[in-house]
Amino acid sequence: MAGLADEIRNEPSKRKRRNSIDFVLEKLDAKDRQALIDALNDRSISAISIFRVLQARGMPISESVISNYRRGLYGPL
């Protein structure tokens, strides 16, 4: 049996966690899904702009989820 230090060291640091972005993407058609992914990956588009557009469309998401995605906390889409 591996020791605790070995288990911690071997644990993947980035796991794909389901978050609001995943749920929003599931609700979109293919064209809008790709548009959102492109916007999320385009740093010239502010997180607040993406948040406002999605909120106006009734999508449950927060600006912090968008920012966390951009910081790499959720893994790539």
N, C-alpha and C positions, 0 to 999 in steps of 0.2 A: 504494500500500500504506500502510495506517495505521501510525502509529508505536506503539511499545510503550505509551506513556502513554494513547493513545486506546483501544487494545485493552483495557487494564486498566480504564479508566473506563467502557467500554461493556459490560463483562462483568457479567451479572446477579449481584447479591450473594446472593440466596437461590435456591438450586436445590433442587428436590425430590429428595432422596436417599432411596433405599430403605433402610429400617432395620428393626429387629426389630418395630416397631409395624406396619409394612406386612405383614410375614409373619404376625403374630398375627391381624390383621384378616382376612386371606385365609382363615384356618382357622375363623373364626366364622360362624355363621348370621347372617342379617340383623338379627334382634332383638338378639343379643349384640354384634354389630359396632356397632350404634348405641349400645348401653349403654356400651361401652368408649369410643367417641368422646365421648359426653356426659361420662363420668367424667374423661377426659383434659382436657376443656375446663372442668371445674368445679374451680376452685382450692380449694374447701372440702374436697375429697377429696384426701388426701395422696398423693404419688407412691409412698410406701412401702406404703400400703394397696393401691393398684392393683397394684404389683409383687408383693406377697404373694399376692393373689388369683390373679393370672395364673400365678405360680410353682406354686401349689397345683394349678392345672389343667394343669400340665405345659407351659406356654407359655414359650418361650425369650426372655426379655426381661430387661433390667437396669433398676434404678431410675434410673440416669443417662440412659438413652434416654428415659424418661418426662420427666425433668427437662429434658433438651435439647429435647424437643418443646415443652414448655411455655415455654421461653425463645425459641421461634421458629426454632430451627436447622433444622427439617425442612420448614417451610411448613405450611399448614393441611391438615387431613384433609378 
